[in-house]
Amino acid sequence: MAIRYDRPVSSAARVSRLLGAFSLVLALAVLIAHRFGGLATPYLVLLLFTAAGFALLAALLAAVGLRSLWMTGAEGGLAALAALIYAAFPLGIGAIAAERYMSLPDIYDVSTDPVTAPDWLSTPKADQIWLKRNLVTPEDREKQIAAYPELTGRRYEGALDRVLEAVRKVAKQSGFVIVRSTGTTEPDHDPEDRPAKPAAGDDAVADAPGIVPVPTPRPYDDDVAKLIRGANGVTLQATNRTLILGLRFDILIRLREEAETTFVDIRVASRYGQHDLGFSAAIAGDYLKALDAELLGLAGG
């Protein structure tokens, strides 16, 4: 008489496959809804947390199923393997987010000018729902300097109008949508601000220069310095969304003409939450690198 052995079945492996598939479908659905639909970012974060939780549970049950396969030969090995494959995507998103959250500073706003960051032309507004955050403080700027010391402004040897053309071109290539702008490359001067003509016979006044340069170090910040900096400058405000996650960011690009050079600063802020997971600095850094490449040969110190 032939003897047939009935293999035990691992319920954990079967359940893990269902949970893994659910976590993958949930993660993909909320990403699509956020990127192309109207799902708000706080709900995206909450649902991705949920998907990662189900994925983690699926991975644990799959481990139990594989152990049963090894110890007793229980059926369910393929189900456990499928569960691990399904859970990899939501778990990967969760792992990357957790690593960035732990290793990077909890800031959401970065600027290449941490002393006098450019002001928003129109203050970004968004319903934070449960992702509450605090106002930007000097301590936040110090965290930024410590974490991203390479994030500095750029000085280009060229007229403001030429640099502005490149700034707009690179902004378009980077996916920035300019929503507001202020300033002009050729500002109008009040007639009262023009130097008075010297009186006839007054040689001392006639020999005086028409314009007296006033040196103002960059950290210097008073009404006179602001007036000088703003006399011939342009500020652009734009929005941007990341390619995959569709996270929204607000961007401010400030150009100031100083002597025969143009100084460019950029400010980037995430629209939701206290922690931007390093995306703001990455957006600013990538933009400045692209601008350097566009203006190759003009970049100065």
MIDOSE-1310 file (N, C-alpha, C; in nm, 2 decimals, decimal comma, always signed):
residues 301
mair	+0,09/-0,12/+0,00/+0,00/+0,00/+0,00/+0,09/+0,12/+0,00; +0,06/+0,22/-0,09/+0,14/+0,34/-0,10/+0,10/+0,43/+0,01; +0,19/+0,50/+0,07/+0,17/+0,59/+0,18/+0,19/+0,73/+0,12; +0,09/+0,82/+0,14/+0,09/+0,96/+0,10/+0,09/+1,05/+0,22
ydrp	+0,18/+1,14/+0,22/+0,19/+1,23/+0,33/+0,12/+1,36/+0,30; +0,03/+1,41/+0,38/-0,03/+1,54/+0,36/+0,05/+1,65/+0,42; +0,09/+1,74/+0,34/+0,17/+1,85/+0,39/+0,08/+1,95/+0,46; +0,13/+2,00/+0,57/+0,05/+2,11/+0,64/+0,05/+2,24/+0,56
vssa	-0,05/+2,32/+0,58/-0,06/+2,44/+0,50/-0,04/+2,56/+0,60; +0,05/+2,66/+0,55/+0,08/+2,77/+0,64/-0,03/+2,88/+0,61; -0,11/+2,90/+0,71/-0,21/+3,01/+0,70/-0,15/+3,15/+0,70; -0,04/+3,16/+0,77/+0,03/+3,29/+0,78/+0,08/+3,33/+0,64
arvs	+0,13/+3,23/+0,56/+0,18/+3,26/+0,43/+0,07/+3,31/+0,34; -0,04/+3,25/+0,34/-0,16/+3,29/+0,26/-0,21/+3,43/+0,30; -0,22/+3,45/+0,43/-0,26/+3,58/+0,47/-0,16/+3,69/+0,43; -0,04/+3,66/+0,44/+0,07/+3,75/+0,41/+0,06/+3,80/+0,26
rllg	+0,02/+3,70/+0,17/+0,01/+3,74/+0,03/-0,11/+3,84/+0,01; -0,22/+3,82/+0,08/-0,33/+3,91/+0,07/-0,30/+4,05/+0,13; -0,23/+4,05/+0,24/-0,19/+4,18/+0,30/-0,09/+4,25/+0,21; +0,01/+4,18/+0,16/+0,11/+4,24/+0,07/+0,04/+4,30/-0,05
afsl	-0,05/+4,22/-0,11/-0,11/+4,28/-0,23/-0,20/+4,40/-0,20; -0,26/+4,40/-0,08/-0,35/+4,51/-0,04/-0,26/+4,63/-0,02; -0,14/+4,62/+0,04/-0,05/+4,73/+0,07/+0,00/+4,79/-0,06; +0,03/+4,71/-0,16/+0,08/+4,76/-0,28/-0,03/+4,83/-0,36
vlal	-0,15/+4,78/-0,36/-0,26/+4,84/-0,43/-0,29/+4,98/-0,37; -0,29/+4,98/-0,23/-0,32/+5,10/-0,16/-0,22/+5,21/-0,19; -0,09/+5,17/-0,18/+0,02/+5,27/-0,20/+0,01/+5,33/-0,35; -0,01/+5,24/-0,44/-0,02/+5,29/-0,58/-0,14/+5,38/-0,60
avli	-0,25/+5,34/-0,54/-0,38/+5,41/-0,56/-0,36/+5,55/-0,50; -0,31/+5,57/-0,38/-0,30/+5,70/-0,32/-0,19/+5,79/-0,39; -0,09/+5,72/-0,44/+0,01/+5,80/-0,52/-0,05/+5,86/-0,65; -0,13/+5,78/-0,72/-0,19/+5,82/-0,84/-0,30/+5,93/-0,81
ahrf	-0,37/+5,91/-0,70/-0,47/+6,00/-0,66/-0,41/+6,14/-0,62; -0,30/+6,13/-0,56/-0,23/+6,26/-0,52/-0,16/+6,33/-0,63; -0,10/+6,25/-0,72/-0,03/+6,31/-0,83/-0,12/+6,36/-0,94; -0,23/+6,29/-0,97/-0,31/+6,33/-1,08/-0,46/+6,37/-1,03
ggla	-0,49/+6,34/-0,91/-0,62/+6,38/-0,86/-0,61/+6,49/-0,75; -0,71/+6,49/-0,67/-0,72/+6,60/-0,57/-0,69/+6,56/-0,43; -0,62/+6,44/-0,41/-0,59/+6,40/-0,28/-0,49/+6,49/-0,21; -0,52/+6,54/-0,09/-0,43/+6,64/-0,02/-0,31/+6,56/+0,03
tpyl	-0,20/+6,63/+0,04/-0,08/+6,57/+0,09/-0,09/+6,51/+0,23; -0,15/+6,58/+0,33/-0,16/+6,51/+0,46/-0,23/+6,38/+0,45; -0,33/+6,36/+0,37/-0,40/+6,23/+0,35/-0,30/+6,13/+0,28; -0,22/+6,18/+0,19/-0,13/+6,10/+0,12/-0,03/+6,04/+0,22
vlll	+0,02/+6,12/+0,31/+0,12/+6,07/+0,41/+0,05/+5,97/+0,50; -0,07/+6,00/+0,55/-0,14/+5,91/+0,64/-0,17/+5,77/+0,57; -0,21/+5,77/+0,44/-0,24/+5,65/+0,38/-0,11/+5,57/+0,34; -0,01/+5,64/+0,31/+0,12/+5,57/+0,29/+0,17/+5,51/+0,42
ftaa	+0,15/+5,57/+0,53/+0,18/+5,51/+0,66/+0,10/+5,38/+0,68; -0,02/+5,39/+0,64/-0,11/+5,27/+0,65/-0,06/+5,16/+0,56; -0,03/+5,20/+0,44/+0,02/+5,09/+0,34/+0,15/+5,03/+0,39; +0,24/+5,11/+0,45/+0,37/+5,06/+0,50/+0,34/+4,97/+0,62
gfal	+0,24/+5,00/+0,70/+0,21/+4,92/+0,81/+0,16/+4,78/+0,77; +0,07/+4,78/+0,67/+0,02/+4,65/+0,62/+0,13/+4,57/+0,55; +0,22/+4,64/+0,48/+0,34/+4,58/+0,42/+0,43/+4,52/+0,52; +0,45/+4,59/+0,63/+0,54/+4,53/+0,74/+0,48/+4,41/+0,80
laal	+0,34/+4,41/+0,82/+0,28/+4,30/+0,88/+0,28/+4,18/+0,78; +0,27/+4,21/+0,65/+0,27/+4,10/+0,55/+0,41/+4,04/+0,55; +0,52/+4,12/+0,56/+0,66/+4,07/+0,56/+0,68/+3,98/+0,68; +0,62/+4,02/+0,80/+0,64/+3,94/+0,92/+0,57/+3,80/+0,91
laav	+0,44/+3,81/+0,85/+0,37/+3,68/+0,83/+0,44/+3,59/+0,73; +0,50/+3,66/+0,62/+0,57/+3,58/+0,52/+0,69/+3,51/+0,59; +0,76/+3,58/+0,68/+0,87/+3,52/+0,75/+0,82/+3,40/+0,83; +0,71/+3,41/+0,89/+0,65/+3,29/+0,96/+0,62/+3,18/+0,87
glrs	+0,56/+3,21/+0,75/+0,54/+3,11/+0,65/+0,66/+3,04/+0,60; +0,76/+3,11/+0,58/+0,89/+3,06/+0,53/+0,95/+2,97/+0,64; +0,94/+3,01/+0,76/+0,99/+2,93/+0,87/+0,92/+2,79/+0,88; +0,79/+2,80/+0,86/+0,71/+2,67/+0,86/+0,75/+2,58/+0,75
lwmt	+0,78/+2,65/+0,63/+0,82/+2,57/+0,52/+0,96/+2,50/+0,55; +1,04/+2,57/+0,61/+1,18/+2,51/+0,65/+1,17/+2,41/+0,75; +1,08/+2,43/+0,85/+1,08/+2,34/+0,97/+0,99/+2,22/+0,94; +0,88/+2,24/+0,88/+0,78/+2,13/+0,87/+0,74/+2,10/+0,72
gaeg	+0,80/+2,17/+0,63/+0,76/+2,15/+0,49/+0,62/+2,20/+0,46; +0,57/+2,29/+0,53/+0,44/+2,34/+0,51/+0,42/+2,41/+0,38; +0,31/+2,40/+0,31/+0,28/+2,47/+0,19/+0,27/+2,62/+0,22; +0,31/+2,70/+0,12/+0,30/+2,84/+0,14/+0,42/+2,92/+0,10
glaa	+0,52/+2,85/+0,05/+0,64/+2,92/+0,02/+0,63/+3,02/-0,09; +0,55/+2,98/-0,20/+0,53/+3,08/-0,31/+0,44/+3,20/-0,26; +0,35/+3,17/-0,18/+0,26/+3,28/-0,13/+0,34/+3,38/-0,04; +0,44/+3,32/+0,04/+0,52/+3,41/+0,12/+0,62/+3,49/+0,03
laal	+0,67/+3,43/-0,07/+0,76/+3,50/-0,16/+0,68/+3,61/-0,24; +0,56/+3,58/-0,28/+0,48/+3,68/-0,34/+0,45/+3,80/-0,25; +0,42/+3,77/-0,12/+0,40/+3,87/-0,02/+0,52/+3,97/-0,01; +0,64/+3,91/-0,01/+0,75/+3,99/+0,01/+0,77/+4,08/-0,11
iyaa	+0,74/+4,03/-0,23/+0,75/+4,11/-0,35/+0,65/+4,22/-0,35; +0,53/+4,19/-0,31/+0,42/+4,30/-0,31/+0,46/+4,41/-0,20; +0,51/+4,36/-0,09/+0,54/+4,46/+0,02/+0,66/+4,54/+0,00; +0,75/+4,50/-0,10/+0,87/+4,57/-0,12/+0,86/+4,72/-0,15
fplg	+0,76/+4,75/-0,24/+0,74/+4,89/-0,28/+0,70/+4,98/-0,16; +0,59/+4,95/-0,09/+0,55/+5,04/+0,02/+0,65/+5,04/+0,13; +0,71/+4,93/+0,16/+0,82/+4,92/+0,26/+0,94/+5,01/+0,22; +0,97/+5,01/+0,09/+1,08/+5,09/+0,04/+1,05/+5,24/+0,06
igai	+0,93/+5,28/+0,03/+0,89/+5,42/+0,05/+0,90/+5,46/+0,20; +0,85/+5,37/+0,28/+0,86/+5,40/+0,43/+1,00/+5,40/+0,48; +1,08/+5,31/+0,43/+1,22/+5,30/+0,48/+1,30/+5,43/+0,44; +1,28/+5,47/+0,32/+1,35/+5,59/+0,27/+1,30/+5,72/+0,35
aaer	+1,17/+5,73/+0,37/+1,12/+5,84/+0,44/+1,17/+5,84/+0,59; +1,17/+5,72/+0,65/+1,22/+5,71/+0,79/+1,37/+5,75/+0,80; +1,45/+5,70/+0,70/+1,59/+5,73/+0,71/+1,61/+5,88/+0,69; +1,54/+5,95/+0,60/+1,56/+6,09/+0,58/+1,50/+6,17/+0,70
ymsl	+1,40/+6,12/+0,76/+1,34/+6,19/+0,87/+1,44/+6,19/+0,99; +1,51/+6,08/+1,01/+1,60/+6,07/+1,12/+1,73/+6,13/+1,10; +1,78/+6,14/+0,97/+1,91/+6,19/+0,95/+1,92/+6,34/+0,91; +1,81/+6,39/+0,86/+1,80/+6,53/+0,81/+1,73/+6,62/+0,91
pdiy	+1,76/+6,75/+0,92/+1,70/+6,84/+1,01/+1,55/+6,86/+0,98; +1,47/+6,88/+1,09/+1,33/+6,90/+1,08/+1,30/+7,04/+1,04; +1,32/+7,07/+0,91/+1,29/+7,21/+0,85/+1,22/+7,18/+0,72; +1,15/+7,29/+0,68/+1,07/+7,28/+0,56/+1,10/+7,39/+0,46
dvst	+1,19/+7,48/+0,50/+1,22/+7,60/+0,43/+1,37/+7,63/+0,42; +1,42/+7,64/+0,30/+1,57/+7,66/+0,29/+1,59/+7,78/+0,20; +1,70/+7,85/+0,22/+1,73/+7,97/+0,15/+1,88/+7,98/+0,13; +1,93/+8,03/+0,01/+2,07/+8,05/-0,01/+2,12/+8,18/+0,07
dpvt	+2,02/+8,26/+0,11/+2,06/+8,37/+0,20/+1,99/+8,35/+0,33; +2,05/+8,28/+0,42/+1,99/+8,25/+0,55/+1,98/+8,37/+0,64; +2,05/+8,48/+0,61/+2,05/+8,60/+0,70/+1,93/+8,68/+0,67; +1,92/+8,71/+0,54/+1,80/+8,80/+0,49/+1,73/+8,72/+0,38
apdw	+1,66/+8,62/+0,41/+1,59/+8,54/+0,31/+1,49/+8,62/+0,24; +1,48/+8,61/+0,11/+1,38/+8,69/+0,03/+1,24/+8,66/+0,08; +1,16/+8,76/+0,09/+1,02/+8,75/+0,13/+0,93/+8,71/+0,02; +0,83/+8,63/+0,05/+0,74/+8,58/-0,05/+0,66/+8,70/-0,11
lstp	+0,64/+8,70/-0,24/+0,56/+8,80/-0,30/+0,41/+8,77/-0,26; +0,37/+8,65/-0,25/+0,24/+8,61/-0,21/+0,26/+8,49/-0,11; +0,23/+8,51/+0,01/+0,25/+8,40/+0,11/+0,18/+8,27/+0,08; +0,25/+8,16/+0,06/+0,19/+8,03/+0,03/+0,09/+7,99/+0,14
kadq	-0,02/+7,94/+0,10/-0,12/+7,90/+0,20/-0,17/+7,76/+0,16; -0,19/+7,68/+0,27/-0,23/+7,54/+0,25/-0,29/+7,49/+0,38; -0,39/+7,41/+0,37/-0,46/+7,35/+0,49/-0,37/+7,24/+0,54; -0,31/+7,26/+0,65/-0,21/+7,16/+0,70/-0,28/+7,03/+0,75
iwlk	-0,41/+7,05/+0,79/-0,49/+6,94/+0,84/-0,42/+6,89/+0,97; -0,36/+6,77/+0,96/-0,29/+6,72/+1,08/-0,14/+6,74/+1,08; -0,09/+6,78/+0,96/+0,06/+6,81/+0,95/+0,09/+6,95/+0,99; +0,08/+6,98/+1,12/+0,11/+7,11/+1,17/+0,26/+7,14/+1,17
rnlv	+0,29/+7,27/+1,16/+0,43/+7,31/+1,16/+0,44/+7,45/+1,22; +0,57/+7,49/+1,25/+0,60/+7,61/+1,32/+0,65/+7,71/+1,22; +0,66/+7,84/+1,26/+0,72/+7,94/+1,17/+0,87/+7,92/+1,17; +0,93/+7,97/+1,06/+1,07/+7,96/+1,04/+1,14/+8,05/+1,14
tped	+1,24/+7,99/+1,21/+1,31/+8,06/+1,31/+1,46/+8,07/+1,28; +1,54/+8,16/+1,34/+1,69/+8,16/+1,32/+1,75/+8,03/+1,35; +1,70/+7,95/+1,44/+1,75/+7,82/+1,47/+1,73/+7,73/+1,35; +1,62/+7,74/+1,28/+1,60/+7,66/+1,16/+1,70/+7,69/+1,05
rekq	+1,74/+7,82/+1,04/+1,84/+7,86/+0,94/+1,98/+7,80/+0,98; +2,00/+7,80/+1,11/+2,13/+7,74/+1,16/+2,13/+7,59/+1,13; +2,02/+7,52/+1,14/+2,01/+7,38/+1,11/+2,04/+7,36/+0,96; +1,99/+7,45/+0,88/+2,01/+7,44/+0,73/+2,15/+7,46/+0,70
iaay	+2,22/+7,56/+0,76/+2,36/+7,58/+0,73/+2,45/+7,46/+0,77; +2,41/+7,40/+0,88/+2,49/+7,28/+0,92/+2,46/+7,16/+0,83; +2,34/+7,14/+0,79/+2,31/+7,03/+0,71/+2,34/+7,04/+0,56; +2,33/+7,17/+0,51/+2,35/+7,19/+0,36/+2,45/+7,31/+0,35
pelt	+2,57/+7,30/+0,39/+2,67/+7,41/+0,38/+2,70/+7,45/+0,23; +2,67/+7,36/+0,14/+2,70/+7,39/+0,00/+2,59/+7,48/-0,07; +2,48/+7,50/+0,00/+2,37/+7,57/-0,05/+2,39/+7,72/-0,03; +2,45/+7,78/-0,13/+2,48/+7,92/-0,13/+2,44/+7,99/-0,26
grry	+2,42/+8,12/-0,26/+2,38/+8,20/-0,37/+2,49/+8,20/-0,48; +2,46/+8,25/-0,60/+2,55/+8,25/-0,71/+2,57/+8,40/-0,76; +2,69/+8,43/-0,79/+2,72/+8,56/-0,85/+2,77/+8,54/-0,99; +2,71/+8,61/-1,08/+2,74/+8,59/-1,22/+2,79/+8,72/-1,28
egal	+2,90/+8,72/-1,36/+2,95/+8,84/-1,42/+2,86/+8,86/-1,55; +2,76/+8,95/-1,53/+2,68/+8,97/-1,65/+2,56/+9,07/-1,60; +2,50/+9,13/-1,70/+2,39/+9,22/-1,67/+2,27/+9,14/-1,62; +2,19/+9,21/-1,55/+2,07/+9,14/-1,49/+1,98/+9,08/-1,59
drvl	+1,96/+9,15/-1,70/+1,86/+9,11/-1,80/+1,91/+8,98/-1,87; +2,04/+8,96/-1,89/+2,09/+8,84/-1,94/+2,08/+8,72/-1,85; +2,11/+8,75/-1,72/+2,10/+8,64/-1,62/+1,95/+8,61/-1,60; +1,86/+8,71/-1,60/+1,72/+8,68/-1,59/+1,67/+8,59/-1,70
eavr	+1,72/+8,61/-1,82/+1,67/+8,52/-1,93/+1,71/+8,38/-1,90; +1,83/+8,36/-1,85/+1,87/+8,22/-1,82/+1,80/+8,16/-1,70; +1,77/+8,25/-1,60/+1,69/+8,21/-1,48/+1,55/+8,16/-1,52; +1,49/+8,23/-1,61/+1,35/+8,19/-1,66/+1,36/+8,06/-1,74
kvak	+1,46/+8,05/-1,82/+1,48/+7,93/-1,91/+1,50/+7,81/-1,82; +1,59/+7,81/-1,72/+1,62/+7,70/-1,64/+1,50/+7,67/-1,55; +1,42/+7,77/-1,51/+1,30/+7,75/-1,43/+1,20/+7,67/-1,51; +1,19/+7,70/-1,63/+1,09/+7,63/-1,72/+1,14/+7,48/-1,74
qsgf	+1,27/+7,47/-1,76/+1,32/+7,33/-1,78/+1,31/+7,25/-1,65; +1,31/+7,31/-1,54/+1,30/+7,24/-1,41/+1,16/+7,21/-1,37; +1,06/+7,26/-1,45/+0,92/+7,24/-1,42/+0,86/+7,34/-1,33; +0,93/+7,45/-1,31/+0,88/+7,56/-1,22/+0,77/+7,63/-1,30
vivr	+0,66/+7,67/-1,23/+0,56/+7,75/-1,29/+0,56/+7,89/-1,22; +0,60/+7,99/-1,29/+0,61/+8,12/-1,23/+0,47/+8,18/-1,22; +0,44/+8,22/-1,09/+0,30/+8,27/-1,06/+0,30/+8,42/-1,04; +0,42/+8,47/-0,99/+0,42/+8,62/-0,97/+0,57/+8,66/-0,99
stgt	+0,58/+8,79/-1,02/+0,71/+8,85/-1,04/+0,70/+9,00/-1,00; +0,81/+9,05/-0,96/+0,82/+9,19/-0,93/+0,96/+9,24/-0,96; +0,97/+9,37/-0,99/+1,10/+9,43/-1,02/+1,12/+9,45/-1,17; +1,22/+9,51/-1,21/+1,25/+9,54/-1,35/+1,40/+9,55/-1,37
tepd	+1,44/+9,52/-1,49/+1,59/+9,53/-1,52/+1,63/+9,67/-1,55; +1,53/+9,75/-1,58/+1,56/+9,89/-1,61/+1,47/+9,98/-1,53; +1,50/+10,00/-1,40/+1,41/+10,07/-1,31/+1,40/+10,22/-1,35; +1,28/+10,27/-1,32/+1,26/+10,41/-1,35/+1,31/+10,49/-1,23
hdpe	+1,37/+10,60/-1,25/+1,43/+10,68/-1,14/+1,34/+10,81/-1,13; +1,32/+10,85/-1,01/+1,25/+10,97/-0,98/+1,34/+11,09/-1,02; +1,28/+11,19/-1,09/+1,36/+11,31/-1,13/+1,43/+11,37/-1,02; +1,37/+11,36/-0,90/+1,43/+11,43/-0,78/+1,56/+11,35/-0,74
drpa	+1,57/+11,22/-0,78/+1,68/+11,15/-0,74/+1,80/+11,17/-0,83; +1,78/+11,24/-0,94/+1,90/+11,26/-1,03/+1,99/+11,37/-0,97; +2,12/+11,35/-0,99/+2,22/+11,45/-0,93/+2,19/+11,59/-0,99; +2,20/+11,69/-0,91/+2,18/+11,82/-0,95/+2,30/+11,87/-1,04
kpaa	+2,27/+11,95/-1,14/+2,38/+12,00/-1,22/+2,46/+12,10/-1,15; +2,59/+12,10/-1,16/+2,67/+12,20/-1,09/+2,65/+12,34/-1,14; +2,66/+12,43/-1,05/+2,64/+12,57/-1,08/+2,76/+12,62/-1,16; +2,74/+12,71/-1,25/+2,85/+12,77/-1,33/+2,96/+12,82/-1,25
gdda	+3,08/+12,79/-1,28/+3,19/+12,84/-1,21/+3,23/+12,76/-1,09; +3,15/+12,67/-1,05/+3,18/+12,59/-0,93/+3,26/+12,47/-0,97; +3,39/+12,48/-0,98/+3,48/+12,37/-1,03/+3,48/+12,25/-0,94; +3,47/+12,28/-0,80/+3,48/+12,17/-0,71/+3,36/+12,07/-0,73
vada	+3,25/+12,13/-0,74/+3,13/+12,05/-0,76/+3,13/+11,98/-0,90; +3,18/+12,06/-1,00/+3,17/+12,00/-1,14/+3,26/+11,88/-1,15; +3,37/+11,87/-1,07/+3,46/+11,76/-1,08/+3,42/+11,64/-1,00; +3,31/+11,66/-0,92/+3,26/+11,55/-0,83/+3,20/+11,44/-0,91
pgiv	+3,21/+11,32/-0,88/+3,15/+11,21/-0,95/+3,00/+11,21/-0,94; +2,93/+11,17/-1,05/+2,79/+11,17/-1,05/+2,73/+11,07/-0,96; +2,80/+10,95/-0,94/+2,74/+10,84/-0,86/+2,85/+10,80/-0,76; +2,82/+10,80/-0,64/+2,92/+10,76/-0,53/+2,88/+10,61/-0,49
pvpt	+2,97/+10,52/-0,52/+2,94/+10,38/-0,48/+2,94/+10,37/-0,33; +2,84/+10,29/-0,28/+2,82/+10,27/-0,13/+2,84/+10,12/-0,11; +2,95/+10,08/-0,05/+2,97/+9,93/-0,02/+2,88/+9,89/+0,09; +2,81/+9,77/+0,06/+2,72/+9,72/+0,16/+2,74/+9,57/+0,17
prpy	+2,81/+9,52/+0,28/+2,83/+9,38/+0,29/+2,70/+9,30/+0,29; +2,70/+9,18/+0,24/+2,58/+9,10/+0,23/+2,50/+9,09/+0,36; +2,56/+9,06/+0,47/+2,48/+9,04/+0,59/+2,42/+9,17/+0,64; +2,47/+9,29/+0,59/+2,42/+9,42/+0,64/+2,27/+9,43/+0,60
dddv	+2,19/+9,46/+0,70/+2,04/+9,46/+0,68/+1,98/+9,58/+0,75; +1,97/+9,69/+0,68/+1,89/+9,81/+0,73/+1,82/+9,87/+0,62; +1,75/+9,97/+0,64/+1,66/+10,03/+0,54/+1,74/+10,08/+0,42; +1,86/+10,14/+0,45/+1,95/+10,19/+0,34/+1,99/+10,07/+0,25
akli	+2,04/+9,96/+0,31/+2,09/+9,85/+0,24/+1,98/+9,78/+0,16; +1,85/+9,78/+0,21/+1,74/+9,72/+0,14/+1,71/+9,81/+0,02; +1,72/+9,94/+0,04/+1,69/+10,03/-0,07/+1,79/+10,01/-0,19; +1,92/+10,00/-0,15/+2,02/+9,98/-0,25/+2,01/+9,85/-0,32
rgan	+1,98/+9,74/-0,25/+1,96/+9,61/-0,31/+1,84/+9,60/-0,40; +1,74/+9,67/-0,36/+1,61/+9,67/-0,44/+1,61/+9,77/-0,55; +1,71/+9,85/-0,57/+1,70/+9,95/-0,67/+1,70/+9,89/-0,81; +1,76/+9,78/-0,83/+1,77/+9,72/-0,96/+1,77/+9,57/-0,94
gvtl	+1,65/+9,51/-0,92/+1,65/+9,37/-0,90/+1,51/+9,31/-0,94; +1,51/+9,18/-0,95/+1,39/+9,11/-1,00/+1,37/+9,00/-0,90; +1,24/+8,97/-0,87/+1,21/+8,86/-0,78/+1,10/+8,78/-0,85; +1,12/+8,65/-0,86/+1,02/+8,56/-0,92/+0,97/+8,46/-0,82
qatn	+0,84/+8,44/-0,82/+0,78/+8,33/-0,73/+0,72/+8,23/-0,82; +0,75/+8,10/-0,78/+0,70/+7,99/-0,87/+0,66/+7,87/-0,78; +0,59/+7,78/-0,84/+0,55/+7,65/-0,77/+0,61/+7,53/-0,85; +0,62/+7,42/-0,78/+0,67/+7,30/-0,85/+0,62/+7,18/-0,78
rtli	+0,61/+7,07/-0,85/+0,57/+6,94/-0,79/+0,68/+6,83/-0,83; +0,71/+6,75/-0,73/+0,80/+6,64/-0,76/+0,74/+6,54/-0,86; +0,83/+6,48/-0,93/+0,79/+6,40/-1,04/+0,70/+6,28/-1,00; +0,75/+6,20/-0,90/+0,68/+6,08/-0,87/+0,57/+6,10/-0,76
lglr	+0,61/+6,16/-0,65/+0,52/+6,17/-0,54/+0,42/+6,29/-0,56; +0,46/+6,39/-0,64/+0,37/+6,50/-0,67/+0,36/+6,60/-0,55; +0,47/+6,60/-0,47/+0,47/+6,69/-0,36/+0,48/+6,84/-0,41; +0,41/+6,93/-0,34/+0,41/+7,07/-0,39/+0,52/+7,15/-0,31
fdil	+0,59/+7,24/-0,39/+0,69/+7,32/-0,33/+0,67/+7,46/-0,38; +0,70/+7,56/-0,30/+0,70/+7,70/-0,34/+0,84/+7,75/-0,35; +0,87/+7,83/-0,46/+1,01/+7,87/-0,49/+1,01/+8,02/-0,51; +1,11/+8,08/-0,46/+1,14/+8,23/-0,48/+1,28/+8,25/-0,53
irlr	+1,29/+8,32/-0,64/+1,42/+8,34/-0,70/+1,44/+8,49/-0,70; +1,55/+8,54/-0,64/+1,58/+8,68/-0,63/+1,70/+8,72/-0,70; +1,70/+8,81/-0,79/+1,82/+8,86/-0,86/+1,84/+9,00/-0,82; +1,97/+9,03/-0,79/+2,01/+9,17/-0,76/+2,13/+9,20/-0,84
eeae	+2,13/+9,32/-0,90/+2,24/+9,37/-0,98/+2,33/+9,45/-0,89; +2,46/+9,41/-0,88/+2,56/+9,47/-0,80/+2,68/+9,50/-0,88; +2,70/+9,63/-0,91/+2,81/+9,67/-0,99/+2,79/+9,61/-1,13; +2,89/+9,53/-1,18/+2,88/+9,46/-1,31/+2,84/+9,32/-1,30
ttfv	+2,79/+9,28/-1,18/+2,76/+9,14/-1,16/+2,61/+9,13/-1,12; +2,56/+9,01/-1,12/+2,42/+8,98/-1,08/+2,42/+8,87/-0,98; +2,36/+8,89/-0,86/+2,36/+8,79/-0,76/+2,23/+8,72/-0,76; +2,22/+8,59/-0,75/+2,10/+8,51/-0,76/+2,09/+8,43/-0,63
dirv	+1,97/+8,45/-0,56/+1,94/+8,37/-0,44/+1,81/+8,29/-0,47; +1,80/+8,18/-0,40/+1,68/+8,10/-0,42/+1,63/+8,05/-0,28; +1,50/+8,05/-0,27/+1,43/+8,00/-0,15/+1,33/+7,90/-0,19; +1,33/+7,79/-0,12/+1,24/+7,68/-0,15/+1,17/+7,63/-0,02
asry	+1,04/+7,61/-0,02/+0,97/+7,56/+0,09/+0,87/+7,46/+0,05; +0,86/+7,35/+0,13/+0,75/+7,26/+0,11/+0,62/+7,32/+0,16; +0,51/+7,28/+0,10/+0,38/+7,34/+0,13/+0,31/+7,27/+0,25; +0,36/+7,15/+0,29/+0,29/+7,08/+0,40/+0,40/+7,02/+0,49
gqhd	+0,37/+7,03/+0,62/+0,45/+6,96/+0,72/+0,57/+7,04/+0,77; +0,62/+6,99/+0,88/+0,74/+7,05/+0,94/+0,87/+7,00/+0,88; +0,87/+6,88/+0,83/+0,99/+6,82/+0,78/+0,98/+6,79/+0,63; +1,07/+6,84/+0,55/+1,06/+6,83/+0,40/+1,14/+6,71/+0,35
lgfs	+1,20/+6,63/+0,44/+1,28/+6,51/+0,40/+1,39/+6,55/+0,31; +1,44/+6,67/+0,31/+1,55/+6,71/+0,22/+1,52/+6,75/+0,08; +1,39/+6,75/+0,05/+1,35/+6,78/-0,09/+1,37/+6,92/-0,12; +1,35/+7,02/-0,03/+1,37/+7,16/-0,06/+1,51/+7,19/-0,10
aaia	+1,61/+7,14/-0,02/+1,75/+7,16/-0,05/+1,79/+7,10/-0,18; +1,73/+6,98/-0,21/+1,76/+6,91/-0,34/+1,71/+6,99/-0,46; +1,59/+7,05/-0,45/+1,53/+7,13/-0,56/+1,62/+7,25/-0,58; +1,65/+7,32/-0,47/+1,74/+7,44/-0,48/+1,87/+7,41/-0,54
gdyl	+1,94/+7,30/-0,49/+2,07/+7,26/-0,54/+2,07/+7,23/-0,69; +1,97/+7,15/-0,73/+1,96/+7,10/-0,87/+1,94/+7,23/-0,96; +1,85/+7,32/-0,91/+1,83/+7,44/-1,00/+1,95/+7,52/-1,01; +2,03/+7,54/-0,91/+2,15/+7,62/-0,91/+2,26/+7,56/-1,00
kald	+2,27/+7,42/-1,00/+2,36/+7,35/-1,08/+2,32/+7,37/-1,23; +2,19/+7,36/-1,26/+2,15/+7,38/-1,40/+2,17/+7,52/-1,44; +2,15/+7,62/-1,35/+2,18/+7,76/-1,38/+2,32/+7,78/-1,41; +2,41/+7,72/-1,33/+2,55/+7,73/-1,35/+2,59/+7,68/-1,49
aell	+2,53/+7,57/-1,53/+2,56/+7,51/-1,66/+2,51/+7,60/-1,77; +2,39/+7,66/-1,75/+2,34/+7,75/-1,85/+2,42/+7,88/-1,87; +2,48/+7,93/-1,76/+2,56/+8,05/-1,76/+2,71/+8,02/-1,75; +2,75/+7,90/-1,80/+2,89/+7,86/-1,80/+2,98/+7,97/-1,86
glag	+3,07/+8,01/-1,78/+3,16/+8,11/-1,83/+3,13/+8,25/-1,76; +3,01/+8,26/-1,71/+2,98/+8,38/-1,64/+2,99/+8,37/-1,49; +2,98/+8,24/-1,44/+2,98/+8,22/-1,29/+3,11/+8,28/-1,23; +3,08/+8,36/-1,12/+3,20/+8,41/-1,05/+3,21/+8,35/-0,91
g	+3,28/+8,41/-0,82/+3,29/+8,36/-0,69/+3,17/+8,39/-0,62
